[in-house]
Amino acid sequence: MTSDAGTQTCETCDVSTQTDSGWESECVNIPYASRDSSWMEHVEPERSADPAEESGRSNAIDVGTLPGPSSQTGERTPVQKLEAEYIRMMKATQEELDLEPGVYIHEGSELMSQLRDDLMMLPDLSDLTPECDISTADVGVPGRTTPAEEEHLRTVLRRHSKIFLGDGNAAPAPARGVVCDIDVRGAKPVALRPRSIIPKVAMKVYELLKKLLETGLIEMSDSAWASPLVIVLKKNGVDVRMCIDYRLGNSFIELSNYPLPLIDELLVGFEQAMWFMSLDMASGFWAIRMTERAKRISALVCPFGHFRWILMPFGLKNAPLIYQEKINNCLWGFVRLPPEEEKTVDAYVLKFLGLDPAEEEEVQREKSAREVPILTDKITAFKRNIPAPSQMGPVLGRSSCIDDIAHGAPTWDQLCEDLNALLYRLRYWNISVSLPKSEFGKLTIPYLSHEISAERIRAMPKIATSVQELPFATTLKGVQSFLGSLNYYHKFTEDFSVVAAALHELTDEQIKAGRDLSRAKESFDILKREIVSTPLLRHPDRHKPFVIIPHANRWAACARRVLNETEIRYHEAEKEVITVMRVLDVFENLVRGCPIKVYMRFSVLTWLLKAKSADGRCVRWGVILSYWDFEVHKVESDEDGLTAIMGAGITPREHLDEIAESMIPLKGRVKPQPVISVEMLEVDFDGYVLSFDGAAKTSTRQGSCGCIIWKLPGWKVVTAQGFVLEDVTVNDAEYHGLLKGLTMVAERGIPDVVVVEDSRIVIQQVQGLINYNQPNLQRRLAEYDVLREKFKSVRLVHVKREYNQAADYLTSKTLAAGVSWTVTDPAEMTHLECVSSILEKLVKPAPRRPRSRDTAWRTN
């Protein structure tokens, strides 16, 4: 085989082709690796005339003689090309196989293993065209359903046997009216090199590709796009899982805005059902044809060759959304098929749906107006937008989650009637159903990893077994994976977010150092226990009132809610209002339109709804709650039937705070406001008080601070200084006032001091009442901690600004002057003593002496 700058010539078959694009060679004897000189230079060994000698020199697996060209066309079929590539690939040297590992081994528990969302998995295909036997359908409940009832339902299934497939991984017939198109927003094609495949799994890969070729799922490709086939070993180390790495290609695809349904919304609406059925679509994505553009972008590459998908594969971005759009329209009936496609529907299906077959002249007229190849461009049923008639309305009155349909009916006959209507609708759109994966006429059905029955819903966590043996994660990613695995069942875990709060605040450095992990480990163990013993949730009875019993402690509220830093300091009565609002927001779709009763320990909610002069957050809460109708019942304790209601709860209310005490996260451990009076000093107090203030100009970031040291008793100014600051904010200037004031006190050897200031942020951050996030304030706080070591005691008091007029005056005068200074003028000293009102708030009033009776008599 020889090549020049623009061509490649195969000496075996004497084919010379242009190779500027690197993808145009049609000669199967030109190895794929040679199409890009940057990969490797592959030289085909000369063939020996002696078959025995050739057999002795080659270590390839004997799979038969290389098929020759077709006698009629002179060209090999796609399957023959694949077989030739297999024989060629098996002659690869060990050096070629070692260029890049083609097998990716992922060890770990099933819980922590990645879901491989980024890789398109090829299902294990035992038979792509199985025959369907309706007698094997899972129908009825032994001992509960009669043979006549089961035969009635099987009759419905036999009537629609065309759309049932006997293998869940079978290749379904292409659906009507929908096509997969991919928009890469003008991105240039991306071709990745193929991953090498070890010889021991090469035959399995070859058999899968051959089966996909034979059934028309893939075809040979010359696309400029190429995503590599990836082989992943399963747990046993023998079986393999074949995937396609579409990560790079998906990054160029424009995301569709079509919505996926919410799981919580799909699990409601079964309260009036007695009998259930669940249908699983057969390899749903393979039922969607692809546009020519999408075929090229979906191309895959492996050592056997270059292929592209004819039907929509798993793993492509927007594939679930395209399928969801198709199944939603099938269940709800928004648009109908175009006339040229509706002609392919069985006549009795159209008759059942009340549709008249399109007239031939109408079809011809539409075709003459615009020649539309069926399902080969983007003109789908959803682009044509032909409205469906009224008789094609909702068939079940509920949506599905992509390819899983669940439905319940109050009677067996109603279930059979609904099933018949659903199957007619599926046949209209040519959507196939997997018979082995479907259940009919059951008292309980599995749906979205939940078990649904007439009475209740139960979680069926697949990870319940493996999670018990799981040790505490050693990395932040491991903790996040653990929480993500459990989050799907959060509504079945009591106070999930409250318990998990300590895990959410962990950092990678903290986990690796093993520092302060006691609360996190306790939360970890509790969640592992809870996921095994998930409670049963009843279906709501919308004819009875919903009862809301709010419970909020100092750091958490109900309905998976942890209070933020501002809400933590709210009064308990306000937290109850937040809890009620949270419940109404989370469960709006469940309780809207139903009578609601709220049992509260405080009357704030009643006042809030009746008040005419509320302000601030109370106004906002009142507006939000004004849309709801509910009754508010005030209770002092669990009385008036409340005890019985709470008895149905999981954890008694009086023990909630006690149980959660050891799991409070850091932000929940913010200290409450000290319950002391500002009047903290006795009249005869002998000591020193430091008052300070800070200010800054926003435009120039120039600031100042003023510090005054007072001597008690007598409230005399010991010293007063003003400092000019550069490049500061107001909070920064306040901190500078604290630091410079304490420095002044320390220089005078004063061991105990009372500090007074009107900045709530500075005082409460130093006290540990509120958190701090700004780096500059963190540095100032660290400087305060260093200064604090020089004193025996530092008591901090926050007062309103009008009581700190002396420090405010000194700060403002310094900022106006623009220079630092020390007060030495006796008049200025006297002025500071006159304008200061700290005495009124800081010193307790002198106790009144009781008058004697004689004094009182003389006064009278």
C-alpha positions in Angstrom: 0.0 0.0 0.0 1.4 3.4 -1.0 0.3 6.9 -0.4 1.1 10.4 -1.5 0.0 13.9 -0.4 -3.6 13.5 -1.5 -4.3 9.8 -2.2 -4.1 6.4 -0.8 -3.6 3.3 -3.0 -4.2 -0.2 -1.9 -2.1 -2.7 -3.7 -4.4 -5.6 -2.8 -7.6 -4.3 -4.5 -6.0 -1.5 -6.7 -8.2 1.3 -5.3 -7.0 4.8 -5.2 -9.1 7.4 -3.4 -8.8 11.0 -2.4 -8.0 11.4 1.3 -7.9 15.1 2.0 -10.7 14.9 4.6 -9.2 11.8 6.2 -12.5 10.0 6.0 -13.2 9.2 2.3 -11.4 5.9 1.8 -13.8 3.1 0.9 -11.2 0.4 0.7 -11.5 -2.0 3.6 -7.9 -3.1 3.2 -6.6 0.4 4.1 -6.4 0.3 7.9 -8.3 2.9 9.7 -5.2 4.0 11.6 -3.4 4.9 8.4 -6.0 7.5 7.5 -4.3 9.8 9.9 -0.6 9.8 9.8 -0.4 11.2 13.3 -1.8 8.0 14.8 0.4 5.2 13.4 1.8 3.9 10.2 0.3 0.6 9.5 1.9 -1.6 6.8 -0.2 -4.6 5.6 2.1 -7.7 5.6 2.6 -9.3 2.3 0.4 -12.3 1.7 2.1 -15.7 1.3 1.1 -18.0 -1.6 1.2 -20.9 0.8 -2.0 -21.0 3.0 -0.2 -23.1 5.5 2.7 -20.7 5.8 0.3 -17.8 6.1 -1.6 -19.7 8.9 1.6 -20.4 10.7 2.8 -16.8 10.6 -0.5 -15.2 11.7 -1.8 -15.4 15.2 -5.3 -14.2 14.2 -8.4 -16.2 15.4 -9.6 -18.5 12.7 -13.0 -17.2 11.8 -13.3 -18.5 8.2 -12.1 -17.4 4.9 -12.3 -13.7 4.1 -15.5 -13.2 2.1 -15.0 -12.1 -1.4 -16.9 -9.5 -3.3 -20.4 -10.1 -4.4 -20.7 -11.9 -7.7 -23.4 -9.5 -8.9 -22.1 -6.0 -7.8 -18.4 -6.7 -7.3 -18.6 -5.0 -3.9 -18.7 -6.3 -0.4 -21.8 -6.0 1.7 -21.6 -4.0 5.0 -21.5 -7.3 6.9 -18.7 -8.6 4.7 -16.7 -5.4 5.2 -17.1 -5.7 9.0 -15.9 -9.3 8.9 -12.9 -8.2 6.9 -12.1 -5.5 9.4 -12.4 -8.0 12.2 -9.8 -10.3 10.5 -7.5 -7.3 9.9 -7.9 -6.0 13.4 -7.0 -9.4 15.0 -3.6 -9.2 13.2 -2.8 -6.1 15.1 0.5 -6.1 17.0 0.9 -5.8 20.7 2.5 -2.4 20.3 -0.7 -1.1 18.5 -2.9 -2.4 21.3 -0.8 -0.7 24.0 -1.0 2.8 22.4 -4.0 3.7 24.5 -5.9 1.6 27.1 -9.3 0.7 25.6 -10.6 -1.0 28.7 -11.7 1.2 31.6 -12.1 -0.6 35.0 -14.2 1.2 37.6 -14.0 -0.3 41.0 -16.2 0.5 44.0 -19.6 -0.2 45.4 -22.7 0.0 43.2 -23.9 3.0 45.2 -20.8 5.1 44.4 -20.3 3.9 40.8 -21.0 6.6 38.3 -24.2 6.5 36.4 -22.2 6.9 33.2 -24.5 9.6 31.9 -21.7 10.8 29.7 -21.4 7.5 27.9 -24.0 5.9 25.7 -24.5 2.3 26.8 -25.3 -0.3 24.2 -27.8 -2.8 25.7 -26.9 -6.5 25.9 -28.8 -7.8 22.9 -29.6 -11.5 22.9 -32.1 -11.3 20.1 -33.1 -8.2 18.2 -36.2 -9.7 16.5 -37.9 -11.9 19.0 -41.4 -13.3 18.5 -44.0 -12.2 21.0 -46.2 -14.7 22.9 -49.1 -13.0 24.6 -49.7 -16.0 26.8 -46.5 -15.1 28.7 -47.8 -11.7 29.6 -47.9 -10.9 33.4 -51.6 -10.5 33.9 -53.6 -10.6 37.1 -52.9 -11.5 40.7 -53.1 -15.2 41.8 -56.0 -15.7 44.2 -57.5 -12.3 43.6 -58.4 -12.2 39.9 -60.6 -14.8 38.2 -59.7 -16.6 34.9 -62.5 -14.7 33.2 -61.1 -11.4 34.1 -57.6 -12.4 33.1 -58.9 -13.7 29.7 -60.7 -10.4 29.2 -57.5 -8.5 29.5 -55.5 -11.0 27.4 -58.1 -10.6 24.6 -57.2 -6.9 24.6 -53.5 -7.7 24.4 -54.0 -10.2 21.5 -56.0 -7.6 19.6 -52.9 -5.4 19.6 -50.2 -8.1 19.5 -48.5 -6.2 16.6 -46.9 -3.6 18.9 -45.6 -6.0 21.5 -42.0 -7.3 21.5 -40.9 -10.3 23.4 -37.5 -8.9 24.4 -37.1 -5.6 26.1 -33.9 -4.9 24.1 -35.5 -5.7 20.8 -35.3 -3.3 17.9 -38.8 -1.7 17.6 -40.4 -0.5 14.4 -39.8 3.2 13.6 -42.4 5.5 15.2 -44.5 7.7 13.0 -44.4 11.5 13.0 -41.2 12.1 14.8 -37.5 12.4 13.8 -34.3 13.1 15.7 -32.4 16.1 14.4 -29.2 17.5 15.9 -28.2 21.2 15.8 -24.5 21.8 16.6 -24.8 25.6 16.0 -22.3 25.6 13.1 -19.6 23.7 15.0 -16.9 22.1 12.9 -16.8 18.3 12.9 -14.9 16.6 15.6 -13.3 13.2 15.0 -11.7 11.3 17.9 -9.4 8.4 17.4 -10.7 4.9 18.1 -9.9 3.2 21.4 -8.0 -0.1 21.1 -9.8 -3.3 22.0 -8.1 -6.2 23.7 -8.4 -9.5 21.7 -10.3 -11.4 24.4 -13.4 -9.1 24.0 -13.0 -8.4 20.2 -15.4 -11.2 19.2 -18.1 -9.8 21.5 -17.8 -6.3 20.0 -17.8 -7.8 16.5 -20.9 -9.8 17.1 -22.8 -6.8 18.5 -21.8 -4.6 15.6 -22.8 -7.3 13.1 -26.2 -7.7 14.8 -26.8 -3.9 14.7 -25.9 -3.9 11.0 -28.2 -6.8 10.2 -31.2 -5.2 11.9 -30.7 -1.8 10.3 -29.8 0.1 13.4 -26.4 1.2 12.1 -24.7 1.5 8.7 -21.2 2.1 7.4 -20.2 5.8 7.5 -18.0 8.3 5.8 -18.9 11.1 8.2 -16.5 13.7 9.3 -17.7 13.1 12.9 -16.5 10.2 15.0 -17.1 9.3 18.7 -15.1 6.4 20.0 -16.5 3.1 21.2 -15.4 2.4 24.8 -15.3 -1.0 26.5 -16.0 -1.2 30.2 -15.4 -4.4 32.2 -18.2 -5.4 34.5 -17.7 -6.4 38.1 -16.9 -10.0 37.3 -14.0 -9.0 35.2 -15.2 -11.1 32.3 -18.3 -9.6 30.8 -18.1 -6.3 29.1 -20.3 -3.3 28.6 -20.0 -1.4 25.4 -20.5 2.4 25.4 -20.0 5.3 23.1 -18.2 8.4 24.4 -20.5 11.2 23.1 -19.2 13.7 25.7 -17.4 15.9 23.2 -20.1 15.8 20.6 -22.8 16.5 23.1 -21.0 19.7 24.2 -21.7 21.2 20.7 -25.4 20.2 20.6 -27.9 22.9 21.4 -30.1 21.8 24.3 -33.8 21.5 23.7 -36.1 23.4 26.0 -38.8 20.7 26.0 -39.6 19.9 29.7 -39.3 16.6 31.4 -42.0 15.8 34.0 -41.4 16.1 37.7 -41.2 12.7 39.5 -43.3 14.0 42.4 -46.1 14.9 40.0 -46.1 11.5 38.3 -46.5 9.7 41.7 -49.8 11.4 42.6 -53.3 10.7 41.2 -53.6 7.1 42.2 -55.8 7.6 45.2 -59.0 6.3 43.5 -57.3 3.3 41.7 -57.7 -0.4 42.7 -56.1 -2.1 39.7 -52.9 -1.0 38.1 -50.8 -1.5 35.0 -47.4 -0.5 33.9 -46.0 -0.5 30.3 -42.4 -0.2 29.3 -41.7 0.9 25.8 -39.3 -1.4 23.9 -35.9 0.2 23.4 -37.7 3.4 23.1 -35.0 5.6 21.7 -34.4 3.1 18.8 -38.0 3.9 17.6 -36.9 7.4 16.4 -35.5 7.9 13.0 -32.7 10.4 12.4 -32.2 13.1 9.9 -29.2 12.9 7.6 -27.4 15.6 9.6 -28.1 13.7 12.9 -26.8 10.4 11.4 -23.4 12.0 10.5 -23.0 13.6 14.0 -23.9 10.3 15.8 -21.1 8.4 14.0 -19.0 6.0 16.0 -15.6 4.7 15.4 -13.7 1.6 16.6 -10.9 -0.6 15.3 -13.6 -2.5 13.2 -14.5 0.6 11.2 -16.6 3.7 11.0 -20.4 3.5 11.5 -23.3 5.8 12.0 -26.7 5.3 13.5 -29.9 5.1 11.4 -32.1 5.2 14.5 -31.7 7.5 17.5 -29.1 6.0 20.0 -29.0 6.3 23.7 -26.6 8.9 25.1 -27.2 11.7 22.7 -28.1 15.1 24.2 -31.9 15.8 23.7 -32.7 12.1 23.0 -34.8 11.8 26.2 -36.5 15.1 25.4 -37.4 14.0 21.8 -38.9 10.8 23.1 -40.8 12.6 25.9 -42.3 15.0 23.3 -43.5 12.0 21.3 -45.0 10.1 24.2 -46.7 13.2 25.6 -48.4 13.9 22.4 -49.4 10.3 22.1 -51.0 10.3 25.6 -52.6 13.8 25.4 -53.4 14.2 21.7 -52.3 17.6 20.6 -51.4 17.0 16.9 -52.1 14.3 14.4 -50.0 12.6 11.8 -49.5 14.3 8.4 -51.8 12.8 5.7 -49.0 10.9 3.9 -48.1 9.1 7.1 -51.7 8.6 8.3 -52.3 6.5 5.2 -49.9 3.9 6.6 -52.0 3.4 9.8 -54.3 0.4 9.9 -57.8 1.2 8.9 -59.5 -0.2 12.0 -57.1 1.9 14.2 -58.3 5.0 12.4 -61.9 3.8 12.7 -61.5 3.4 16.5 -60.0 6.8 16.8 -62.7 8.3 14.7 -60.4 9.6 12.0 -61.2 9.6 8.3 -58.3 8.4 6.0 -56.8 11.3 4.1 -58.2 11.7 0.6 -55.8 10.9 -2.2 -56.3 14.2 -3.9 -55.5 16.0 -0.7 -52.3 14.1 -0.3 -51.3 14.8 -3.9 -52.1 18.5 -3.5 -50.0 18.8 -0.4 -47.2 16.9 -2.1 -47.3 19.1 -5.1 -47.1 22.2 -2.9 -44.0 20.9 -1.2 -42.3 17.6 -1.7 -41.6 16.4 1.8 -39.7 13.1 2.1 -41.2 11.3 5.0 -39.1 11.5 8.2 -35.9 12.6 6.3 -35.9 16.2 7.3 -37.2 18.3 10.2 -40.8 18.5 8.9 -42.3 16.2 11.6 -45.8 16.0 13.0 -44.7 18.6 15.6 -43.5 21.0 12.8 -46.6 20.5 10.7 -48.9 21.2 13.7 -52.1 19.6 12.3 -54.5 19.8 15.3 -55.9 16.5 16.5 -59.7 16.3 16.6 -61.6 16.4 19.8 -62.0 12.7 20.0 -58.2 12.3 20.2 -58.0 13.9 23.6 -56.2 12.6 26.7 -56.3 8.8 26.7 -55.2 8.3 30.4 -55.3 11.8 31.9 -51.7 11.5 33.1 -48.2 11.8 31.7 -45.4 9.3 31.6 -41.7 9.4 32.5 -40.1 9.0 29.0 -40.7 5.3 28.3 -42.5 4.2 31.5 -46.3 4.5 31.6 -48.2 3.7 34.8 -52.0 3.9 35.2 -54.7 2.8 37.7 -58.4 2.3 37.5 -61.1 1.7 40.1 -62.5 -1.5 38.4 -61.1 -4.3 36.3 -63.4 -3.4 33.4 -62.3 0.2 33.4 -58.7 -0.9 33.4 -59.3 -3.1 30.3 -61.1 -0.2 28.6 -58.2 2.2 29.4 -55.7 -0.3 28.2 -57.5 -0.9 24.9 -57.7 2.9 24.3 -54.0 3.3 25.1 -52.9 0.5 22.8 -54.9 1.9 19.9 -53.2 5.3 20.4 -49.8 3.6 20.6 -50.5 1.8 17.3 -51.5 5.0 15.7 -48.0 6.4 16.4 -46.4 3.0 15.9 -44.8 2.8 19.4 -43.8 -0.7 20.5 -44.2 -2.1 24.0 -41.9 -4.6 25.7 -44.1 -7.4 26.9 -41.7 -9.0 29.5 -41.2 -5.6 31.2 -44.9 -4.7 31.4 -47.5 -5.7 34.0 -51.3 -5.7 33.8 -54.0 -6.0 36.3 -51.9 -5.8 39.5 -52.6 -4.6 43.0 -49.1 -3.2 43.2 -46.8 -2.1 40.4 -43.1 -0.9 40.4 -42.8 2.6 38.9 -39.8 4.9 38.9 -38.2 2.9 41.8 -41.3 3.2 43.9 -44.0 0.6 44.6 -47.6 1.9 44.1 -50.7 0.3 45.5 -54.3 1.3 46.2 -53.4 2.4 49.7 -50.0 4.0 49.6 -46.6 4.5 47.9 -43.4 2.8 49.1 -39.9 3.6 48.1 -37.9 0.8 46.6 -34.3 2.0 46.9 -32.0 -0.2 44.9 -29.1 1.0 46.9 -30.6 0.0 50.3 -28.5 -3.2 50.6 -25.1 -1.8 49.4 -25.4 1.4 51.4 -25.2 -0.5 54.8 -21.7 -1.6 54.1 -20.5 1.8 52.9 -17.8 3.5 55.1 -17.7 7.2 55.6 -16.4 8.9 52.5 -12.8 10.1 52.4 -13.3 12.8 49.8 -15.8 15.6 49.3 -16.8 14.0 46.0 -17.6 10.8 47.8 -19.9 12.7 50.3 -21.6 14.4 47.4 -22.2 11.1 45.6 -23.7 9.6 48.7 -26.1 12.6 49.1 -27.0 12.5 45.4 -27.8 8.8 45.6 -30.2 9.3 48.6 -31.7 12.6 47.3 -34.1 10.7 45.0 -35.9 9.4 48.1 -35.7 12.5 50.2 -39.4 12.7 50.8 -39.3 9.2 52.3 -36.6 10.2 54.8 -37.8 12.2 57.8 -36.0 15.6 57.9 -33.6 14.6 55.1 -32.1 18.1 54.6 -32.0 18.8 58.3 -30.0 15.6 58.9 -27.8 16.1 55.9 -27.0 19.7 56.7 -23.8 18.7 58.5 -22.7 16.8 55.4 -23.4 19.7 53.0 -21.1 22.1 54.8 -18.0 19.8 54.7 -14.9 20.8 52.8 -12.4 18.6 51.1 -9.6 19.8 53.4 -11.7 19.1 56.5 -12.5 15.5 55.3 -8.9 14.7 54.4 -7.6 16.0 57.7 -10.3 14.2 59.7 -11.1 17.4 61.6 -14.4 17.8 63.4 -16.3 15.1 61.6 -18.3 13.8 64.6 -21.6 15.5 63.5 -21.1 14.6 59.9 -20.5 10.9 60.7 -23.6 10.8 62.9 -25.6 12.3 60.1 -24.1 9.7 57.7 -25.1 6.8 59.9 -28.6 8.1 60.4 -29.2 8.5 56.7 -27.9 4.9 56.1 -30.4 3.6 58.6 -33.3 5.7 57.3 -32.9 4.6 53.6 -33.5 1.0 54.6 -36.7 1.6 56.7 -38.5 4.2 54.5 -42.1 4.8 55.6 -45.2 4.1 53.6 -46.9 7.3 52.3 -50.6 7.2 51.9 -52.4 8.6 48.8 -54.0 11.9 49.7 -57.8 12.1 50.2 -58.7 15.4 48.7 -62.2 15.3 50.2 -60.7 15.6 53.7 -58.9 18.6 55.1 -55.1 18.7 55.2 -53.6 19.3 58.6 -50.4 21.4 58.9 -48.6 21.2 62.3 -45.6 23.4 62.0 -42.5 22.8 64.1 -39.5 25.0 63.9 -36.5 25.2 66.3 -33.8 27.7 66.3 -32.1 26.5 63.2 -34.5 24.3 61.1 -38.0 24.2 59.8 -40.1 21.5 58.3 -40.3 20.3 54.6 -36.6 19.8 54.1 -35.6 23.4 55.1 -32.7 24.7 57.0 -33.0 28.3 58.1 -30.6 30.9 56.7 -28.4 33.2 58.8 -31.0 35.9 58.9 -34.0 33.6 59.8 -32.0 32.0 62.6 -32.4 35.1 64.7 -36.2 35.3 64.1 -38.5 34.7 67.0 -40.0 31.3 67.2 -43.4 32.6 66.3 -42.0 34.0 63.0 -40.3 30.7 62.3 -43.7 29.0 62.6 -45.0 31.3 59.8 -41.9 30.5 57.7 -42.7 26.8 58.2 -46.3 27.2 57.1 -45.3 29.1 54.0 -42.7 26.4 53.2 -45.3 23.7 53.4 -47.8 25.6 51.1 -45.0 26.2 48.6 -43.6 22.6 48.4 -47.0 20.9 48.4 -48.9 23.4 46.5 -50.1 21.0 43.8 -51.1 18.5 46.4 -53.2 20.8 48.8 -54.4 23.5 46.4 -58.2 23.6 46.4 -58.6 21.5 49.5 -59.6 22.5 53.0 -56.5 23.2 55.2 -56.2 23.4 59.0 -53.1 24.8 60.7 -52.4 24.1 64.4 -49.9 26.7 65.8 -48.6 27.6 69.2 -48.5 31.3 68.5 -51.1 33.7 67.2 -48.8 35.6 64.8 -50.3 34.0 61.7 -53.8 35.1 62.8 -52.6 38.6 63.5 -50.7 38.7 60.2 -53.8 38.0 58.2 -55.9 40.6 60.1 -53.3 43.4 60.7 -53.8 46.7 58.9 -50.5 48.3 59.9 -47.9 45.5 59.2 -44.6 46.4 57.7 -41.4 44.8 56.5 -41.4 41.1 56.1 -44.8 40.8 57.6 -46.3 42.6 54.6 -44.5 40.2 52.3 -45.7 37.2 54.2 -49.2 38.5 54.3 -49.3 38.9 50.5 -48.0 35.4 50.0 -50.6 33.9 52.4 -53.5 35.9 51.0 -53.9 33.5 48.1 -54.7 30.6 50.5 -57.8 29.6 52.4 -57.1 27.9 55.7 -58.2 27.7 59.3 -55.8 28.6 62.1 -56.2 26.8 65.4 -54.1 28.0 68.4 -53.1 25.3 70.8 -51.1 25.6 74.1 -50.2 21.9 74.1 -51.2 18.8 72.2 -54.8 19.0 73.0 -58.2 19.0 71.2 -57.3 15.9 69.2 -53.8 17.1 68.4 -52.3 14.3 70.4 -54.0 11.7 68.1 -52.8 13.5 65.0 -49.2 13.8 66.2 -49.4 10.1 67.2 -49.4 9.3 63.5 -46.1 11.2 63.0 -42.7 9.6 62.8 -41.0 11.4 65.6 -43.0 13.0 68.5 -42.7 16.8 68.4 -41.4 17.1 71.9 -38.4 15.0 71.0 -37.5 16.6 67.7 -35.2 19.2 69.1 -33.5 16.7 71.4 -32.8 14.3 68.6 -31.4 17.0 66.2 -29.2 18.7 68.9 -26.1 16.8 68.0 -26.5 17.4 64.2 -26.8 21.1 64.2 -24.6 22.5 61.3 -22.2 25.3 61.9 -24.5 28.0 60.6 -27.2 26.6 62.9 -24.9 27.0 65.9 -24.8 30.8 65.8 -25.2 32.0 69.3 -28.5 33.6 70.3 -28.6 37.2 71.4 -27.4 37.5 75.0 -30.4 38.0 77.2 -28.9 40.9 79.3 -29.8 44.5 79.7 -27.7 47.2 78.1 -27.6 48.8 81.5 -24.8 46.5 82.7 -22.6 48.8 84.8 -23.3 49.7 88.4 -23.4 53.4 89.5 -20.1 53.0 91.4 -18.3 51.1 88.6 -14.6 51.9 88.6 -13.0 51.3 85.3 -12.6 52.3 81.7 -15.0 52.4 78.7 -13.9 52.6 75.1 -16.3 54.2 72.6 -15.4 54.3 68.9 -17.0 54.9 65.5 -16.0 54.7 61.8 -17.0 56.3 58.5 -16.0 56.2 54.8 -16.8 58.0 51.6 -18.1 55.6 48.9 -16.8 57.7 46.0 -13.2 58.1 47.2 -13.0 55.1 49.7 -11.4 57.5 52.1 -12.4 57.0 55.7 -11.8 57.8 59.3 -12.4 56.5 62.8 -12.6 58.1 66.2 -11.7 56.5 69.6 -12.4 57.8 73.1 -11.3 56.3 76.4 -13.5 57.3 79.3 -12.7 56.9 83.0 -15.5 55.9 85.4 -16.9 57.1 87.7 -17.2 60.6 86.5 -17.2 60.0 82.8 -14.0 61.9 82.1 -12.2 61.8 78.8 -8.8 60.1 79.3 -7.8 60.5 75.6 -9.5 61.0 72.3 -7.9 60.5 68.8 -9.1 60.6 65.2 -7.4 58.5 62.5 -7.6 59.0 58.7 -7.9 55.8 56.7 -7.3 55.0 53.0 -9.1 52.6 50.7 -11.7 51.4 53.2 -15.4 50.6 53.4 -17.7 51.7 56.2 -17.5 48.3 57.9 -13.7 48.3 57.5 -13.5 51.7 59.0 -15.6 50.5 62.0 -13.2 47.6 62.5 -10.2 50.0 62.4 -11.8 52.0 65.1 -12.1 48.9 67.3 -8.5 47.9 66.7 -7.0 51.3 67.2 -9.1 51.9 70.3 -8.0 48.7 71.9 -4.4 49.5 71.0 -4.7 52.8 72.8 -6.1 51.0 75.9 -3.4 48.4 75.8 -0.7 51.0 75.6 -2.0 52.5 78.9 -1.8 49.1 80.6 -5.5 48.8 81.3 -6.4 45.1 81.8 -10.2 45.3 81.7 -12.3 47.4 79.3 -15.9 47.9 78.2 -16.3 48.6 74.5 -19.2 50.5 73.1 -20.1 51.1 69.5 -23.1 51.6 67.2 -22.0 49.1 64.5 -24.0 45.9 64.8 -21.9 44.1 62.3 -18.6 44.7 64.1 -19.9 44.0 67.6 -21.9 40.9 66.8 -19.2 39.4 64.6 -16.7 39.8 67.3 -19.2 38.2 69.7 -19.7 35.3 67.3 -23.4 36.1 66.9 -23.2 36.4 63.1 -20.9 34.9 60.5 -18.4 36.8 58.4 -17.5 36.1 54.7 -15.6 39.1 53.4 -11.9 38.4 53.4 -11.0 41.9 54.7 -13.3 41.5 57.7 -11.8 38.1 58.4 -8.4 39.7 58.6 -9.6 42.4 60.9 -11.3 39.8 63.1 -8.0 37.9 63.3 -6.2 41.1 64.3 -8.8 41.5 67.1 -8.1 38.0 68.4 -4.4 38.9 68.7 -5.2 42.1 70.6 -7.8 40.3 72.8 -4.9 38.3 74.4 -3.5 41.4 76.0 -6.6 41.9 78.2 -8.2 40.0 81.1 -11.6 40.9 79.9 -13.3 42.8 77.0 -17.0 43.4 77.3 -18.7 44.6 74.1 -21.9 46.5 74.0 -23.9 47.6 70.9 -26.0 50.9 71.3 -27.9 53.0 68.9 -26.1 55.8 67.1 -27.8 58.6 69.0 -26.1 57.4 72.2 -22.7 57.3 70.6 -22.6 61.0 69.5 -19.2 61.8 71.0 -17.4 59.1 68.9 -19.5 60.0 65.9 -18.6 63.7 66.2 -14.9 62.9 66.5 -15.0 60.6 63.4 -16.9 63.2 61.2 -14.5 66.0 62.2 -11.5 63.8 61.3 -13.0 62.8 57.9 -13.7 66.5 57.1 -10.2 67.6 58.1 -8.4 64.8 56.3 -5.7 64.5 58.9 -5.2 62.3 62.0 -5.2 64.2 65.3 -5.4 64.0 69.1 -7.9 66.0 71.1 -6.0 68.3 73.5 -8.2 71.4 73.7 -10.1 71.4 77.0 -13.1 72.9 75.2 -13.2 69.9 72.8 -12.9 67.6 75.8 -15.9 69.3 77.5 -17.8 69.1 74.2 -17.3 65.3 74.0 -18.5 64.9 77.6 -21.6 66.9 76.9 -22.7 65.2 73.7 -22.1 61.7 74.9 -25.3 59.8 76.0 -23.6 56.4 76.7 -24.2 57.0 80.4 -27.9 56.8 80.0 -27.8 53.4 78.4 -24.8 51.8 80.0 -25.0 52.6 83.7 -27.8 51.2 85.8 -30.0 53.9 87.5 -29.3 54.5 91.2 -31.7 52.6 93.4 -34.2 54.7 95.2 -33.9 54.8 99.0 -37.2 53.9 100.8 -38.5 56.8 102.8 -39.2 56.4 106.5 -42.7 56.9 107.9 -41.7 60.1 109.7 -40.4 61.6 106.5 -43.5 60.6 104.7 -45.7 62.1 107.4 -43.8 65.4 107.4 -44.1 65.5 103.6 -47.8 65.0 103.7 
